[in-house]
Amino acid sequence: MTYRLWWTVGYVCTTEKEFKATRHRLLPAVYEALDDALRRANQVGQAGGVAWLIEGDDKTRLDRDAIESTIGKRGAELAVQLPVTVTARR
């Protein structure tokens, strides 16, 4: 199963209409799990970008509002966890 995430950062697309007009020129990021696509969408939002659309082979289709709503409900669960490192004391 694959999920494709279309997102932009900056001034490339500022409205849904602009996204639809330029979508054919954008390359989606591809993920094997929906949670991975949502996790990246969360990172994009935190960096000031917009996650416009997630589409899956299983007919999943999340538009901008659905992505933001899902991240709002599951944000803590989708947050990137940094690995814990153990430092030795001397």
N, C-alpha and C positions, 0 to 999 in steps of 0.2 A: 504494500500500500504506500502510495506517495501523496504528499500534500505540498502544494505550491503556494508560496507567499509572495505577493506583490507589495512592495513598499517603496517609499521615496523619502529622502531627507532633503531639506532645504526648499528651494523655490521651484523644483521640477513640476510638481503638481500641488496645487493648493485647494482645488475643488474636485468633487466627484466627476464633474463634466470634463475637466482637464485630464483626470486619470483615465477615463474611458477613451478619450481621444489619443492618449499616448501609450496605452497599455500594450499595444502591438509592438512597441519599440523597447519595452522593459523586459528584462530577463527575470523570471521568478527564482526565488531561492527554493530549493527542493529539500523536503524533509521526509523521513520514513514514518514519523509519528506526529499526530496532531498536536500533542503537548510540546514537541520540539518546535513546531511552527508557531505555536502560541507563545512559547518562551522567547523566541526571536522577535516576534511582534511586540512583546512587552519591552524588550531591550530597545527596539527601534523607537517606541513611544518615549521611553526615558531619555533617549538621545535627541529628542526633538523632531523625529520623523513621523511618518504616517504609515501604518499598516493598512492597506486598502482592501485586500482580498485574500482569503485562503480558500483554495479549491482542492478537493481530494478525489482520488480515483473512485472512492465509494460514494460519490455524488455530494459530499460535504461541500457546502458553500457558505462561508462566513464573510459578510461585507464589513465595512469599517465599524458600523454601529455594533454589530454582533461580536466582533473581535474585542472592541473596547468594553462591552458588557461582560464578556467572558473573563477578560483580564481583571476587571473590577471585582468579580466574584472569586476568582482563583489566583489573584496576583501573588500572594505570599507563597502559594504552592508552586507557582511557575517561576519564582525568583531564582536566579542563578546562584547556586551554592558553591562557594570557593572551597577547594579541598583543605582539610585541616592538616597542618604540618606540625610535626613534633620536633622541637629543637632540644638537643642534648645539652645538659648543664655540665660545666667543667669544674 
